[in-house]
Structures are given as structure tokens and as C-alpha cells.
């Protein structure tokens, strides 16, 4: 049985994006809201940056947080194995 394809439109940094995929629409809306909030925060601190650079900086910040959480997770798993 094929997975259901969901469609959702989200607004990120003033732009609308019509997205489709296997992810639940509520999760996509949540992801978009997190990215939008991060981009707006960066733009407030750097008002002259073009949107593409704001997006790249937001992506870098989010990936940095992800990597730190991944390291913490691995350390926790290692600690639990001892």
C-alpha cells in the first residue's frame, strides 16, 4: 500500500511554500514556524542581509544545534551502556 501524500502551504519569512510529502501537515507547519522564527530573529539582528543569506545563517544555526544534540545523545547512550 502506498503512503499517503500530504499537501500543506506554509509561510516562511514572508514567502508561501506549497509542499507535499509523507510528513504530517501539522509537523510541516511546526517546522516552518521554527524556521520562520529563526530567520526573523537573524534578520532583526542583521537588517541589511538579503533573505538568502538569512536562510543560510538560519540553516547553519539549526544544524549546529542538531549536531550538539546528536553528540549529547551519543554521550548519553554511551554512558547508559557502562
MOPAC internal coordinates of N, CA, C and O (Angstrom, degrees):
PM7 1SCF
backbone

  N    0.0000 0     0.00 0     0.00 0    0    0    0
  C    1.4465 1     0.00 0     0.00 0    1    0    0
  C    1.5249 1   109.07 1     0.00 0    2    1    0
  O    1.2310 1   120.57 1   -48.04 1    3    2    1
  N    1.3127 1   116.51 1   131.96 1    3    2    1
  C    1.4676 1   121.29 1  -178.57 1    5    3    2
  C    1.5238 1   110.24 1   -75.88 1    6    5    3
  O    1.2310 1   121.63 1   -33.57 1    7    6    5
  N    1.3307 1   114.48 1   146.43 1    7    6    5
  C    1.4619 1   119.00 1   177.18 1    9    7    6
  C    1.5221 1   109.56 1   -71.74 1   10    9    7
  O    1.2310 1   120.99 1   -31.83 1   11   10    9
  N    1.3091 1   115.72 1   148.17 1   11   10    9
  C    1.4558 1   121.11 1   179.07 1   13   11   10
  C    1.5231 1   109.57 1   -72.55 1   14   13   11
  O    1.2310 1   120.85 1   -44.75 1   15   14   13
  N    1.3241 1   115.98 1   135.25 1   15   14   13
  C    1.4576 1   120.89 1   175.34 1   17   15   14
  C    1.5191 1   107.93 1   -93.25 1   18   17   15
  O    1.2310 1   120.89 1   -58.66 1   19   18   17
  N    1.3155 1   115.91 1   121.34 1   19   18   17
  C    1.4597 1   122.03 1   179.11 1   21   19   18
  C    1.5167 1   109.78 1   -97.25 1   22   21   19
  O    1.2310 1   121.13 1   -30.96 1   23   22   21
  N    1.3228 1   115.45 1   149.04 1   23   22   21
  C    1.4643 1   121.54 1   177.46 1   25   23   22
  C    1.5235 1   108.44 1  -123.85 1   26   25   23
  O    1.2310 1   121.42 1   -40.19 1   27   26   25
  N    1.3152 1   114.90 1   139.81 1   27   26   25
  C    1.4634 1   119.95 1   178.42 1   29   27   26
  C    1.5226 1   108.29 1  -153.41 1   30   29   27
  O    1.2310 1   120.88 1   -34.69 1   31   30   29
  N    1.3196 1   115.92 1   145.31 1   31   30   29
  C    1.4602 1   121.38 1   174.76 1   33   31   30
  C    1.5202 1   107.68 1  -110.19 1   34   33   31
  O    1.2310 1   121.07 1   -50.41 1   35   34   33
  N    1.3194 1   115.56 1   129.59 1   35   34   33
  C    1.4624 1   121.30 1   179.58 1   37   35   34
  C    1.5190 1   109.26 1  -126.47 1   38   37   35
  O    1.2310 1   121.35 1   -22.42 1   39   38   37
  N    1.3173 1   115.02 1   157.58 1   39   38   37
  C    1.4636 1   120.82 1   175.21 1   41   39   38
  C    1.5228 1   108.18 1  -112.23 1   42   41   39
  O    1.2310 1   121.40 1   -53.67 1   43   42   41
  N    1.3241 1   114.92 1   126.33 1   43   42   41
  C    1.4536 1   121.29 1   177.49 1   45   43   42
  C    1.5128 1   107.89 1  -129.45 1   46   45   43
  O    1.2310 1   120.96 1   -62.23 1   47   46   45
  N    1.3156 1   115.77 1   117.77 1   47   46   45
  C    1.4651 1   122.05 1   176.51 1   49   47   46
  C    1.5304 1   111.64 1    54.40 1   50   49   47
  O    1.2310 1   121.52 1  -137.17 1   51   50   49
  N    1.3447 1   114.71 1    42.83 1   51   50   49
  C    1.4622 1   120.99 1   175.83 1   53   51   50
  C    1.5167 1   115.70 1    81.89 1   54   53   51
  O    1.2310 1   119.92 1  -177.89 1   55   54   53
  N    1.3163 1   117.75 1     2.11 1   55   54   53
  C    1.4663 1   121.91 1   179.54 1   57   55   54
  C    1.5290 1   109.39 1  -115.21 1   58   57   55
  O    1.2310 1   120.82 1   -41.44 1   59   58   57
  N    1.3263 1   116.04 1   138.56 1   59   58   57
  C    1.4585 1   120.50 1   176.68 1   61   59   58
  C    1.5196 1   110.13 1   -91.32 1   62   61   59
  O    1.2310 1   121.53 1   -40.73 1   63   62   61
  N    1.3254 1   114.67 1   139.27 1   63   62   61
  C    1.4550 1   121.66 1   179.01 1   65   63   62
  C    1.5241 1   108.62 1  -129.02 1   66   65   63
  O    1.2310 1   120.60 1   -58.92 1   67   66   65
  N    1.3229 1   116.47 1   121.08 1   67   66   65
  C    1.4621 1   121.84 1   174.60 1   69   67   66
  C    1.5231 1   106.68 1   -91.91 1   70   69   67
  O    1.2310 1   120.93 1   -64.51 1   71   70   69
  N    1.3166 1   115.83 1   115.49 1   71   70   69
  C    1.4587 1   121.42 1  -173.83 1   73   71   70
  C    1.5227 1   110.30 1  -118.60 1   74   73   71
  O    1.2310 1   120.99 1   -29.99 1   75   74   73
  N    1.3103 1   115.72 1   150.01 1   75   74   73
  C    1.4596 1   119.89 1   173.22 1   77   75   74
  C    1.5173 1   108.72 1  -139.80 1   78   77   75
  O    1.2310 1   121.43 1   -31.43 1   79   78   77
  N    1.3209 1   114.87 1   148.57 1   79   78   77
  C    1.4547 1   119.87 1  -179.27 1   81   79   78
  C    1.5135 1   110.68 1   172.69 1   82   81   79
  O    1.2310 1   120.95 1     8.35 1   83   82   81
  N    1.3222 1   115.79 1  -171.65 1   83   82   81
  C    1.4617 1   121.54 1  -177.77 1   85   83   82
  C    1.5226 1   113.17 1   -87.59 1   86   85   83
  O    1.2310 1   120.08 1   172.77 1   87   86   85
  N    1.3174 1   117.45 1    -7.23 1   87   86   85
  C    1.4645 1   122.00 1  -178.82 1   89   87   86
  C    1.5286 1   108.96 1   -77.38 1   90   89   87
  O    1.2310 1   120.97 1   -37.05 1   91   90   89
  N    1.3166 1   115.75 1   142.95 1   91   90   89
  C    1.4659 1   120.19 1   178.29 1   93   91   90
  C    1.5290 1   110.19 1   -61.69 1   94   93   91
  O    1.2310 1   119.87 1   -40.93 1   95   94   93
  N    1.3378 1   117.86 1   139.07 1   95   94   93
  C    1.4715 1   120.86 1  -178.44 1   97   95   94
  C    1.5277 1   113.48 1   -55.07 1   98   97   95
  O    1.2310 1   120.12 1   143.26 1   99   98   97
  N    1.3284 1   117.38 1   -36.74 1   99   98   97
  C    1.4633 1   120.42 1  -179.53 1  101   99   98
  C    1.5221 1   111.22 1   -62.27 1  102  101   99
  O    1.2310 1   120.48 1   142.88 1  103  102  101
  N    1.3197 1   116.68 1   -37.12 1  103  102  101
  C    1.4589 1   119.87 1   179.09 1  105  103  102
  C    1.5232 1   110.61 1   -69.73 1  106  105  103
  O    1.2310 1   120.23 1   140.41 1  107  106  105
  N    1.3197 1   117.16 1   -39.59 1  107  106  105
  C    1.4672 1   120.69 1   178.50 1  109  107  106
  C    1.5234 1   109.89 1   -63.23 1  110  109  107
  O    1.2310 1   120.41 1   137.73 1  111  110  109
  N    1.3199 1   116.82 1   -42.27 1  111  110  109
  C    1.4683 1   121.03 1   177.75 1  113  111  110
  C    1.5253 1   109.83 1   -61.25 1  114  113  111
  O    1.2310 1   120.08 1   138.01 1  115  114  113
  N    1.3178 1   117.45 1   -41.99 1  115  114  113
  C    1.4645 1   121.05 1   178.86 1  117  115  114
  C    1.5273 1   110.78 1   -64.60 1  118  117  115
  O    1.2310 1   120.02 1   135.21 1  119  118  117
  N    1.3182 1   117.57 1   -44.79 1  119  118  117
  C    1.4657 1   121.17 1   178.54 1  121  119  118
  C    1.5250 1   110.93 1   -60.59 1  122  121  119
  O    1.2310 1   120.89 1   135.59 1  123  122  121
  N    1.3291 1   115.90 1   -44.41 1  123  122  121
  C    1.4629 1   120.50 1   179.92 1  125  123  122
  C    1.5238 1   110.98 1   -62.95 1  126  125  123
  O    1.2310 1   120.37 1   140.65 1  127  126  125
  N    1.3263 1   116.89 1   -39.35 1  127  126  125
  C    1.4645 1   120.58 1   179.69 1  129  127  126
  C    1.5258 1   111.07 1   -64.64 1  130  129  127
  O    1.2310 1   120.40 1   140.06 1  131  130  129
  N    1.3269 1   116.83 1   -39.94 1  131  130  129
  C    1.4675 1   120.63 1   178.03 1  133  131  130
  C    1.5208 1   110.27 1   -63.66 1  134  133  131
  O    1.2310 1   120.56 1   133.41 1  135  134  133
  N    1.3267 1   116.53 1   -46.59 1  135  134  133
  C    1.4604 1   120.51 1   179.82 1  137  135  134
  C    1.5242 1   111.06 1   -64.23 1  138  137  135
  O    1.2310 1   120.27 1   136.68 1  139  138  137
  N    1.3292 1   117.09 1   -43.32 1  139  138  137
  C    1.4626 1   121.43 1   179.34 1  141  139  138
  C    1.5264 1   110.93 1   -59.60 1  142  141  139
  O    1.2310 1   120.85 1   134.38 1  143  142  141
  N    1.3243 1   115.97 1   -45.62 1  143  142  141
  C    1.4719 1   120.73 1   179.46 1  145  143  142
  C    1.5237 1   110.87 1   -61.29 1  146  145  143
  O    1.2310 1   120.49 1   135.69 1  147  146  145
  N    1.3320 1   116.68 1   -44.31 1  147  146  145
  C    1.4640 1   120.99 1  -179.47 1  149  147  146
  C    1.5299 1   110.56 1   -64.31 1  150  149  147
  O    1.2310 1   120.35 1   136.64 1  151  150  149
  N    1.3316 1   116.94 1   -43.36 1  151  150  149
  C    1.4651 1   120.12 1  -179.36 1  153  151  150
  C    1.5287 1   110.96 1   -64.51 1  154  153  151
  O    1.2310 1   120.24 1   138.69 1  155  154  153
  N    1.3191 1   117.15 1   -41.31 1  155  154  153
  C    1.4671 1   120.42 1   179.16 1  157  155  154
  C    1.5263 1   111.05 1   -64.52 1  158  157  155
  O    1.2310 1   120.47 1   141.58 1  159  158  157
  N    1.3174 1   116.71 1   -38.42 1  159  158  157
  C    1.4676 1   120.35 1   177.89 1  161  159  158
  C    1.5245 1   110.44 1   -63.37 1  162  161  159
  O    1.2310 1   120.12 1   135.02 1  163  162  161
  N    1.3149 1   117.37 1   -44.98 1  163  162  161
  C    1.4662 1   121.50 1   178.91 1  165  163  162
  C    1.5209 1   110.34 1   -64.54 1  166  165  163
  O    1.2310 1   120.30 1   138.05 1  167  166  165
  N    1.3244 1   117.04 1   -41.95 1  167  166  165
  C    1.4689 1   121.13 1  -179.29 1  169  167  166
  C    1.5255 1   111.38 1   -64.57 1  170  169  167
  O    1.2310 1   120.15 1   144.24 1  171  170  169
  N    1.3288 1   117.32 1   -35.76 1  171  170  169
  C    1.4711 1   119.75 1   177.58 1  173  171  170
  C    1.5236 1   110.81 1   -64.42 1  174  173  171
  O    1.2310 1   120.72 1   142.45 1  175  174  173
  N    1.3187 1   116.23 1   -37.55 1  175  174  173
  C    1.4650 1   120.38 1   179.83 1  177  175  174
  C    1.5228 1   112.92 1   -77.73 1  178  177  175
  O    1.2310 1   120.49 1   156.46 1  179  178  177
  N    1.3309 1   116.67 1   -23.54 1  179  178  177
  C    1.4687 1   122.48 1  -176.98 1  181  179  178
  C    1.5264 1   109.09 1  -136.06 1  182  181  179
  O    1.2310 1   119.76 1  -109.77 1  183  182  181
  N    1.3391 1   118.07 1    70.23 1  183  182  181
  C    1.4654 1   120.49 1  -171.12 1  185  183  182
  C    1.5283 1   115.55 1   -63.58 1  186  185  183
  O    1.2310 1   119.48 1   162.84 1  187  186  185
  N    1.3068 1   118.59 1   -17.16 1  187  186  185
  C    1.4656 1   120.02 1  -178.49 1  189  187  186
  C    1.5301 1   113.16 1   -91.76 1  190  189  187
  O    1.2310 1   119.85 1   175.02 1  191  190  189
  N    1.3189 1   117.89 1    -4.98 1  191  190  189
  C    1.4641 1   120.36 1  -179.92 1  193  191  190
  C    1.5261 1   110.68 1   -70.57 1  194  193  191
  O    1.2310 1   120.28 1   -43.75 1  195  194  193
  N    1.3295 1   117.07 1   136.25 1  195  194  193
  C    1.4688 1   119.35 1   174.50 1  197  195  194
  C    1.5329 1   110.08 1   -69.62 1  198  197  195
  O    1.2310 1   120.15 1   -25.00 1  199  198  197
  N    1.3183 1   117.33 1   155.00 1  199  198  197
  C    1.4682 1   120.99 1  -176.36 1  201  199  198
  C    1.5297 1   114.53 1   -53.74 1  202  201  199
  O    1.2310 1   119.55 1   142.86 1  203  202  201
  N    1.3138 1   118.47 1   -37.14 1  203  202  201
  C    1.4666 1   119.33 1  -178.56 1  205  203  202
  C    1.5289 1   111.03 1   -64.49 1  206  205  203
  O    1.2310 1   120.49 1   142.34 1  207  206  205
  N    1.3252 1   116.67 1   -37.66 1  207  206  205
  C    1.4652 1   119.37 1   178.50 1  209  207  206
  C    1.5216 1   110.78 1   -71.90 1  210  209  207
  O    1.2310 1   120.47 1   144.90 1  211  210  209
  N    1.3223 1   116.71 1   -35.10 1  211  210  209
  C    1.4678 1   120.46 1   174.82 1  213  211  210
  C    1.5308 1   109.03 1   -60.93 1  214  213  211
  O    1.2310 1   120.63 1   136.51 1  215  214  213
  N    1.3290 1   116.39 1   -43.49 1  215  214  213
  C    1.4676 1   120.88 1  -179.81 1  217  215  214
  C    1.5276 1   111.29 1   -63.66 1  218  217  215
  O    1.2310 1   120.45 1   137.13 1  219  218  217
  N    1.3278 1   116.75 1   -42.87 1  219  218  217
  C    1.4639 1   119.94 1  -179.91 1  221  219  218
  C    1.5275 1   110.39 1   -64.81 1  222  221  219
  O    1.2310 1   120.17 1   136.62 1  223  222  221
  N    1.3218 1   117.28 1   -43.38 1  223  222  221
  C    1.4689 1   119.83 1   178.12 1  225  223  222
  C    1.5252 1   111.09 1   -62.46 1  226  225  223
  O    1.2310 1   120.65 1   138.36 1  227  226  225
  N    1.3315 1   116.36 1   -41.64 1  227  226  225
  C    1.4636 1   119.79 1   178.12 1  229  227  226
  C    1.5255 1   110.28 1   -61.85 1  230  229  227
  O    1.2310 1   120.53 1   136.91 1  231  230  229
  N    1.3161 1   116.59 1   -43.09 1  231  230  229
  C    1.4675 1   120.30 1   178.74 1  233  231  230
  C    1.5247 1   110.91 1   -61.74 1  234  233  231
  O    1.2310 1   120.33 1   136.94 1  235  234  233
  N    1.3200 1   116.98 1   -43.06 1  235  234  233
  C    1.4633 1   120.45 1   179.15 1  237  235  234
  C    1.5253 1   111.51 1   -62.56 1  238  237  235
  O    1.2310 1   120.33 1   138.18 1  239  238  237
  N    1.3271 1   116.98 1   -41.82 1  239  238  237
  C    1.4661 1   120.73 1   178.60 1  241  239  238
  C    1.5255 1   110.41 1   -62.70 1  242  241  239
  O    1.2310 1   120.82 1   135.95 1  243  242  241
  N    1.3268 1   116.05 1   -44.05 1  243  242  241
  C    1.4618 1   120.14 1  -177.84 1  245  243  242
  C    1.5242 1   110.83 1   -66.91 1  246  245  243
  O    1.2310 1   120.21 1   137.80 1  247  246  245
  N    1.3259 1   117.20 1   -42.20 1  247  246  245
  C    1.4687 1   120.29 1   178.28 1  249  247  246
  C    1.5254 1   110.41 1   -64.99 1  250  249  247
  O    1.2310 1   120.06 1   141.92 1  251  250  249
  N    1.3262 1   117.49 1   -38.08 1  251  250  249
  C    1.4616 1   120.82 1   177.14 1  253  251  250
  C    1.5269 1   110.20 1   -60.10 1  254  253  251
  O    1.2310 1   120.55 1   134.31 1  255  254  253
  N    1.3244 1   116.55 1   -45.69 1  255  254  253
  C    1.4644 1   120.13 1   177.77 1  257  255  254
  C    1.5256 1   110.79 1   -61.80 1  258  257  255
  O    1.2310 1   120.69 1   137.90 1  259  258  257
  N    1.3215 1   116.28 1   -42.10 1  259  258  257
  C    1.4635 1   120.70 1   179.27 1  261  259  258
  C    1.5264 1   110.99 1   -59.93 1  262  261  259
  O    1.2310 1   120.50 1   132.36 1  263  262  261
  N    1.3223 1   116.64 1   -47.64 1  263  262  261
  C    1.4638 1   120.21 1  -178.72 1  265  263  262
  C    1.5255 1   111.81 1   -62.80 1  266  265  263
  O    1.2310 1   120.52 1   140.76 1  267  266  265
  N    1.3307 1   116.61 1   -39.24 1  267  266  265
  C    1.4681 1   119.79 1   177.30 1  269  267  266
  C    1.5306 1   110.96 1   -63.99 1  270  269  267
  O    1.2310 1   120.67 1   137.63 1  271  270  269
  N    1.3302 1   116.32 1   -42.37 1  271  270  269
  C    1.4616 1   119.78 1   177.97 1  273  271  270
  C    1.5246 1   111.48 1   -65.46 1  274  273  271
  O    1.2310 1   120.73 1   141.21 1  275  274  273
  N    1.3247 1   116.21 1   -38.79 1  275  274  273
  C    1.4603 1   120.30 1   177.98 1  277  275  274
  C    1.5295 1   110.92 1   -63.14 1  278  277  275
  O    1.2310 1   120.38 1   137.27 1  279  278  277
  N    1.3271 1   116.88 1   -42.73 1  279  278  277
  C    1.4666 1   120.93 1   177.04 1  281  279  278
  C    1.5245 1   110.75 1   -61.67 1  282  281  279
  O    1.2310 1   120.76 1   135.74 1  283  282  281
  N    1.3340 1   116.16 1   -44.26 1  283  282  281
  C    1.4643 1   120.22 1   178.58 1  285  283  282
  C    1.5294 1   110.77 1   -61.76 1  286  285  283
  O    1.2310 1   120.56 1   139.13 1  287  286  285
  N    1.3150 1   116.53 1   -40.87 1  287  286  285
  C    1.4595 1   121.60 1   179.93 1  289  287  286
  C    1.5287 1   110.66 1   -63.18 1  290  289  287
  O    1.2310 1   120.50 1   133.10 1  291  290  289
  N    1.3196 1   116.64 1   -46.90 1  291  290  289
  C    1.4647 1   121.03 1   179.58 1  293  291  290
  C    1.5276 1   110.47 1   -61.88 1  294  293  291
  O    1.2310 1   120.51 1   137.73 1  295  294  293
  N    1.3283 1   116.63 1   -42.27 1  295  294  293
  C    1.4659 1   120.35 1   178.47 1  297  295  294
  C    1.5259 1   110.59 1   -63.07 1  298  297  295
  O    1.2310 1   120.20 1   140.33 1  299  298  297
  N    1.3200 1   117.22 1   -39.67 1  299  298  297
  C    1.4604 1   121.17 1   179.14 1  301  299  298
  C    1.5274 1   110.97 1   -65.77 1  302  301  299
  O    1.2310 1   120.54 1   136.17 1  303  302  301
  N    1.3210 1   116.58 1   -43.83 1  303  302  301
  C    1.4670 1   120.50 1   177.96 1  305  303  302
  C    1.5285 1   110.21 1   -61.62 1  306  305  303
  O    1.2310 1   120.69 1   135.44 1  307  306  305
  N    1.3288 1   116.28 1   -44.56 1  307  306  305
  C    1.4716 1   120.39 1   178.17 1  309  307  306
  C    1.5246 1   110.91 1   -60.45 1  310  309  307
  O    1.2310 1   120.41 1   138.86 1  311  310  309
  N    1.3116 1   116.82 1   -41.14 1  311  310  309
  C    1.4664 1   121.12 1   179.95 1  313  311  310
  C    1.5304 1   110.70 1   -65.42 1  314  313  311
  O    1.2310 1   120.74 1   141.41 1  315  314  313
  N    1.3204 1   116.20 1   -38.59 1  315  314  313
  C    1.4644 1   120.28 1  -179.86 1  317  315  314
  C    1.5274 1   111.72 1   -68.30 1  318  317  315
  O    1.2310 1   120.16 1   152.47 1  319  318  317
  N    1.3185 1   117.30 1   -27.53 1  319  318  317
  C    1.4661 1   121.44 1  -179.65 1  321  319  318
  C    1.5240 1   112.00 1   -74.65 1  322  321  319
  O    1.2310 1   120.21 1   160.85 1  323  322  321
  N    1.3202 1   117.20 1   -19.15 1  323  322  321
  C    1.4713 1   121.13 1  -177.78 1  325  323  322
  C    1.5123 1   111.62 1   -76.69 1  326  325  323
  O    1.2310 1   120.10 1   180.00 1  327  326  325

